[in-house]
Amino acid sequence: MSNITPLRRAPTAGGVGGGGRGGGGGGVVGIPKVTAATAGQKYHQHSTSILKTLQATEMLDTKPVLPAEIIATILDYLPVPDLLRFARTSRRYREMVYDDTRWVARLKSMGVWDEAEARRRFEDAVQRRRQQSVSSPTTPVGRGQGIPTAQQQQHHPPQPAARRESLFFDADLEQERRQQELLQIQLQKQQISDLRDGFETMKVSGGGGGGGGGEPPRDVEGLLLVVDKARSIRGQARQEYGRIYGALAPFYFDLARAKTHTDPLVFKVFRDPDRQARMLANLRAFAKSDWADGAEGRREKLEGMTGIFESAVLREFEQGYEFWDVDGRMKKYAHVLEVLNPGSSAGVELFIQKHPIFGDREVLANAMDCVNQAMADSITLEPSRRFFEVLGRKVNEQSGIIGRIFPRPERVFWGFVDKVREEIMVEYITPLFDDAHQRSIPSYLRAVSGIFEQTMLFLRTLTPPKGGEVDQEAKAKEIALKIFEPHFDMYLQDEIDTFTAQAESEVGEWEKKLSEQEATAESFYMGSFANRQADKKDFLTSFKKVVMMPVTVLPTSLGLPLGSPFASSKPAAVAVAGNGGLSTPGRAESPVPGGTPGDRTSSPIPGKAFADELAAKAALMTSRLEGIKSLFSIEVALSLVHGAKASLGRVAVFIQLGGQVGGEAREMCETIFVTLLRILGNGHVKPGFDKAVTHLSQYNPREVSEHDKGGVAPLVTFIELVNVGDLISQMIDVFYEQQLAQPKIADRNDFLDPAGMAKKKFEQMLDESVAAGLNKGIDVLMDEVEYICATTQSPTDYNPGGITAPDSILSGTIPGMEKAPAPKPPVGAIDMDIGPSKTAQRIKDLVASHTSMLVGSTDKSMLDVFNGEVGLRLFTAVCKHLKRQRISTEGAIKLIADMNLYFEYIRTLKNKDLLAYFKALRELSQIYLIDAKHAKEMATIIADGDRFGGIFRAEEVYEYAERRADWYQVKREVERAMYGLECCVM
């Protein structure tokens, strides 16, 4: 392998020693190497001096031809015998051959080296060495000795420490060492033909890569277990591989030289098929470590012989299968196949392909029974349930048989189930889905979801053989996915399309019914008039027509003209009855349409038509206001929610499959919820609120004759509509929690979740619609308050004294709604009632009833805003009403009582900012109680801005003071005090 050029540096007493331990090749140039070839012959001549012994040396210069890396690569492809010969050429080459990593690589290629085991053994050895060093005294290690290996410790036990010290060198110790070297040289010469380096005296004289001939070892069982018993020990890999090589190489190279399948030694030594299979499996593993020239040919020859053996075993297994010899030949040869090739599917495929279950008539049912046994455009899943029940019983019976035959039955069982899926289940399910899809989409949707649940139940009730490690749930999902994945995309699309069409159809039917009813009512009320252009005008236009008629044309009440101040106060809206007399259209109530509780679809239509256009329009407006409650229905919302729940429930069963299909099913569930909110919100609830707000804006309290009932009719009905909207919102919230949040379909904490975003958008739309309606409702409520103040507040409430005609006009009379003044009380009569007036009490009850209606139907923030707005608007209305009154000192007591009533009501709203306004109003009422004699004190109160908390300025208080009945008597004194007109300097 390398050229060695001897360079003599000094003369020697004898010839040059050859070979042995001193010879070297492949060393570093210029490094002296000492040979001891002639040391045995000259030892007696130089025993007195070690210096003479050192003269018998040679200086050799070496020059390697190849680098060490290339040499190491070449060694990987040498046959094992050549490796051992190469190791004998020099110490350097022996180290390269004996390198532990070289043999570890061969063991790894065979699959018998366990790195974790090697690491554990190494750590245990280090731990034992540490324990020994702690328990025994430490022995000094001489220079150049190093740490002895386990083999060196076995052949050379540690010697006791010398009692005397050695300074430089000791002649006696050197003499002993030389004797041992001579003995080793003689031993090598005697046993030069044998190699004892872990390969157990294996012959290396064979040629051509032959691993050794001769008789096989007598320990036959040991040969079969040589691979299984291989150990992973660092530093001992060469010995382990040598043990395997010595056991398997004779069979391996003999099989490579065989001409026919009867020649190999393996079939002669081992007669039992099980042992033959075990040895062939060992040889296949051993062949992976054969890297020498011709290895591919030897492996092909081994695979050919193995294939012949496997075919013979399969024939025996098939014969046993034909006679159903389960516990005999089938079991025996199934184990042989498993030993020969672990994980092989040859015997498994033979068992599955020829299994009689695929021709069993009891299992092969007719899928069309699910359609034929049901009503038209429907489907029944009872036949499919019986099909899966019978199939499950048959498959579970085969589970026990498979466990008796195969050594690893669970793998065979799930392969059998997969074949059942392909040959039986798919052939049953696919035609059923195709036929159901052609007949009826709803039936198809129920069939897909129902059959999937039955399939999962079937797979979960299977009883695999015991001892397996396969997760049955995961396997069931995998098989179900293979069945339903081809139908999944079309099913999801049909599911969302069907739900959308049904929801839109139901909302459309509701809107159509309302439109028809509204058209019917309008046609009934307005059908007797030829001039249809007048229908576009509002109620006040028709009212003006009646008002502008000559007085003689209009009927009178109690013989007085309608415009007389002494006439009745009822003719707010006059209608001509069917008999030619006058009638007053009733005020909008909170009726139950059609007279049936809970029926929100009918419209109240009177028994006969109106002959007067004014009465007809008043009745039509009343009908629309009463119909606010039926603008959207909780029944429709409930129907849509039930439809979404059914659709979502069918899709949600597929989420358990996980992966892409499970993710798509989860997204479809959220899409169904989003579609529900879109149709219910934008298609049903929001249009209803918009119509309600439109009807509210058309309400005019002056067109209603009866105001003595418990509230403003349109606002009451709108608040009832708000309650319905709040109930729908709560329904949606419960649906979201139960159907999406709890099953973990949607994440309530994810602000980007589509379902959560759609829910928030729906709630925002509902809040905005309610806010718009309540804003319009506040306008209506304040109109009613102003109307009550103007029509029911008697001038004598705040001014018990006489009242003049101009004061009657200022007391709040409204054109077309003149009210006769109250008769003057007798002279000297004093009203002893110091409580609030009936008007104030009525206003307080009206406002309180409407604000209390929203409690519990909307959130607190909106309720606070509504109450605050009502309070401010009420404050404005009261202030406006005060400016139209004449208030005397005697009437100030009732005014103060009214202000206290308002103040106590506002206190119940728990709004401190709002309470300050009515506190200022209560303070304002005190100026009317001051006697005319104390005009200066009155001026002081008027000019005191802090008294009213900044709500009223002095100029505004002065305007209210002008409403005193005796203002013209105290005006001069008040102004003199306020503006300093009494100053003498001035």
Protein Blocks (a to p, Z undefined) as FASTA:
>chain_A
ZZcddddfbdcfbdcdeehjlbcghiaehiacddfklmmmmmmmmmmpmklmmmmccddd
dddfbdfklmmmmmmmgcfklmmmmmmmpmklmmmmmpmklmmmmmmmnopacfklmmmm
mmmmmmmmmmmmmmpccddddehklpadfklmmmmccddddfbdcfkbcfklmmmmmmmm
mmmmmmmmmmmmbccehnoopafkbghhiabgcjddfblmlmmmmmmmpccdehilmmmm
mmmmmmmmmmmmmmmmpmblmlpmklmmpmbfklmmmmmmmmmmmmmmmcbghklmmmmm
mmmmmmmmmmmmmmmmmmmmmnopmklmmmmmmmmmmmmmghiaklmmmmmmmpcklmcf
klmccfklmmmmpcehiacfklmmmmmmmmmmmmmmmmmmmmmmpmblmlmmmmmmmmmm
mmmmmmmmmmmmmmmmmmomklmmmmmmmmmmmmmmmmmmpccdehiabdfklmmmmmmm
mmmmmmmmmmmmmmmmmmmmmmmmmmmmmmmmmmmmmmmmmmmmmmmpfblmlmmpcfkl
mmmmmmmpcfklpcceehiafklckbcfklmbccddfkopacdddddddddehhighiak
bccddfbdcfbfklmmmmmmmmmmmmmmmmpcfklmmmmmmmmmmmmmmmmmmmmngpjl
lmmmmmmmmmmmmmmmmmmmmmmmmmmmmmmmmmmmmpcfklpfblcbfbdfklmmmmmm
mmmmmmmmmmmmmmmmmmmmmnomacfklmkbmklmmmmmmmmmmmmmmmmmmmmmmmmm
mmmmmmmmmmmmcfklmmmbacdfklmmmnopaehiaccddddddehiacfbfbdcfklm
mmmmmmmmmmmmmgopacfklmmmmmmmmmmmmmmmmmmmmmmpccdfklmmmmmmmmmm
mmmmmmmnopaklmmmmmmmmmmmmmmmpcfklmmlmmmmmmmmklnnomacfklmmmmm
mmpfklmmmmmmmmmmmnopmpmkZZ
